[in-house]
Amino acid sequence: MLRDQEQQQVGILVADIRRRIRQVVHAEARGHRLAPQQFWVLLAVAEAGSLSLGALSDRLPIDPPTASRVVASLTRRRLVRMAEDPQDRRRLLIAPTAEGAELAARLRPLARDVREAVIAGFTPSELAALRASLRRILENLDRFEARRSRRPARVAAGREERP
């Protein structure tokens, strides 16, 4: 069994971790009629007070179109509202409504508990090493993607050839 664990692909482990976090959050947040992404977006907006869609996308690991859809669903539920940015009239700011802020305050302990459960049992040095390793994986993927996008695709019979 240990040998199988040692040989398990890192990408599979990362995906499993993400899936399990979503499952745990879903089990807890569904009582508030929130999907996991709605849960994290509502908390991020409430913690920030207000932020733009771009800032929200940067803060959470979601792309702008997904962030926009989640914010729209939270707006329909009147948990967040959109308002014009006083410094830049072209930009909208997302802010919690009173109901959204109250719900976020009730959800904050759950978010804290989930975050703590993820890192339970790690020493500070192990956590630093884990964060550094995960950042390295992201950097590796960024470099891989950059290399792939610069390389011209060779097409033969409608299919890309791989060197």
C-alpha positions as CSV (number, residue, x, y, z in Angstrom):
1,M,0.0,0.0,0.0
2,L,2.8,2.4,0.8
3,R,4.4,1.8,-2.5
4,D,1.0,2.7,-4.3
5,Q,0.8,5.9,-2.2
6,E,4.4,6.9,-3.1
7,Q,3.6,6.4,-6.8
8,Q,0.3,8.2,-6.8
9,Q,0.4,11.1,-9.2
10,V,0.7,14.5,-7.5
11,G,-2.0,16.0,-9.8
12,I,-4.4,13.2,-8.7
13,L,-3.7,14.0,-5.0
14,V,-4.3,17.7,-5.5
15,A,-7.6,17.0,-7.3
16,D,-8.6,14.6,-4.5
17,I,-7.9,17.3,-1.9
18,R,-9.8,19.9,-3.8
19,R,-12.8,17.5,-4.2
20,R,-12.8,16.6,-0.5
21,I,-12.7,20.3,0.6
22,R,-15.7,20.9,-1.7
23,Q,-17.5,17.9,-0.3
24,V,-16.9,19.1,3.3
25,V,-18.0,22.7,2.5
26,H,-21.0,21.5,0.5
27,A,-22.2,19.3,3.4
28,E,-22.1,22.3,5.8
29,A,-23.1,25.1,3.4
30,R,-26.1,23.4,1.8
31,G,-28.1,24.1,5.0
32,H,-27.8,27.7,4.0
33,R,-28.6,27.0,0.4
34,L,-25.1,27.8,-0.8
35,A,-22.9,25.9,-3.2
36,P,-19.2,25.7,-2.2
37,Q,-18.2,28.5,-4.6
38,Q,-21.0,30.7,-3.3
39,F,-19.8,30.0,0.3
40,W,-16.2,31.1,-0.5
41,V,-17.2,34.1,-2.6
42,L,-19.6,35.4,0.0
43,L,-16.9,35.1,2.7
44,A,-14.3,36.8,0.5
45,V,-16.7,39.7,-0.2
46,A,-17.7,40.1,3.4
47,E,-14.0,39.9,4.6
48,A,-13.0,42.6,2.1
49,G,-16.0,44.8,2.6
50,S,-16.2,45.5,-1.1
51,L,-14.1,44.5,-4.1
52,S,-14.1,44.4,-7.8
53,L,-14.8,41.3,-9.8
54,G,-11.2,41.3,-10.9
55,A,-10.0,41.5,-7.3
56,L,-12.3,38.7,-6.3
57,S,-11.0,36.5,-9.1
58,D,-7.4,37.3,-7.9
59,R,-8.3,36.5,-4.3
60,L,-10.0,33.2,-5.0
61,P,-8.9,30.5,-7.4
62,I,-11.7,31.2,-9.9
63,D,-11.7,32.8,-13.3
64,P,-13.6,36.0,-14.0
65,P,-16.6,34.4,-15.9
66,T,-17.1,31.9,-13.0
67,A,-16.8,34.7,-10.4
68,S,-19.4,36.7,-12.4
69,R,-21.9,33.8,-12.4
70,V,-21.4,33.2,-8.7
71,V,-21.8,36.9,-7.9
72,A,-25.0,37.0,-10.0
73,S,-26.4,34.1,-8.1
74,L,-25.6,35.8,-4.8
75,T,-27.1,39.1,-6.0
76,R,-30.3,37.3,-6.9
77,R,-30.4,36.0,-3.4
78,R,-29.8,39.5,-2.1
79,L,-26.6,38.5,-0.3
80,V,-24.4,40.8,-2.2
81,R,-25.0,44.0,-4.2
82,M,-23.2,45.7,-7.0
83,A,-22.4,49.4,-6.7
84,E,-20.4,51.9,-8.8
85,D,-16.8,52.4,-7.6
86,P,-16.5,56.1,-6.5
87,Q,-12.9,56.2,-7.8
88,D,-13.6,54.7,-11.1
89,R,-17.2,54.9,-12.6
90,R,-16.4,52.2,-15.1
91,R,-15.8,49.6,-12.4
92,L,-18.4,48.0,-10.2
93,L,-17.7,46.9,-6.6
94,I,-19.3,43.9,-5.0
95,A,-20.3,44.4,-1.4
96,P,-22.3,42.3,1.1
97,T,-25.9,43.3,1.9
98,A,-26.9,43.3,5.6
99,E,-28.3,39.8,5.1
100,G,-25.1,38.6,3.4
101,A,-22.9,40.1,6.1
102,E,-24.9,38.4,8.8
103,L,-24.8,35.1,7.0
104,A,-21.0,35.4,6.4
105,A,-20.6,36.1,10.1
106,R,-22.3,32.8,10.9
107,L,-20.3,31.0,8.2
108,R,-16.9,32.4,9.3
109,P,-16.3,29.8,12.0
110,L,-17.0,27.0,9.5
111,A,-14.5,28.5,7.1
112,R,-11.9,28.7,9.9
113,D,-12.6,25.1,10.9
114,V,-12.2,23.9,7.3
115,R,-8.9,25.8,6.9
116,E,-7.6,24.5,10.2
117,A,-8.7,20.9,9.3
118,V,-6.7,21.0,6.1
119,I,-3.5,21.8,7.9
120,A,-4.0,20.0,11.1
121,G,-1.0,18.1,12.3
122,F,1.5,20.0,10.2
123,T,4.5,21.7,11.9
124,P,5.2,25.3,10.8
125,S,8.2,24.0,8.9
126,E,6.1,21.3,7.2
127,L,3.5,23.9,6.2
128,A,6.2,26.2,4.8
129,A,7.6,23.3,2.8
130,L,4.1,22.3,1.6
131,R,3.3,25.9,0.5
132,A,6.6,26.2,-1.3
133,S,6.1,22.9,-3.1
134,L,2.6,23.8,-4.2
135,R,3.8,27.2,-5.5
136,R,6.5,25.3,-7.4
137,I,3.9,23.1,-9.0
138,L,2.0,26.2,-10.1
139,E,5.2,27.8,-11.5
140,N,6.0,24.5,-13.3
141,L,2.6,24.5,-14.9
142,D,2.8,28.2,-15.8
143,R,6.2,27.5,-17.6
144,F,4.8,24.4,-19.2
145,E,1.8,26.3,-20.5
146,A,4.0,29.1,-21.8
147,R,6.2,26.7,-23.7
148,R,3.2,24.9,-25.2
149,S,1.6,28.1,-26.3
150,R,4.7,29.4,-28.0
151,R,5.4,26.2,-29.9
152,P,3.6,26.2,-33.3
153,A,1.4,23.2,-33.7
154,R,2.3,21.0,-36.6
155,V,-0.9,19.7,-38.2
156,A,-1.1,16.5,-40.3
157,A,-4.4,15.2,-41.5
158,G,-6.3,17.5,-39.1
159,R,-4.4,16.3,-36.0
160,E,-1.5,17.9,-34.0
161,E,1.7,16.0,-34.2
162,R,3.7,15.6,-31.1
163,P,7.5,15.7,-31.4
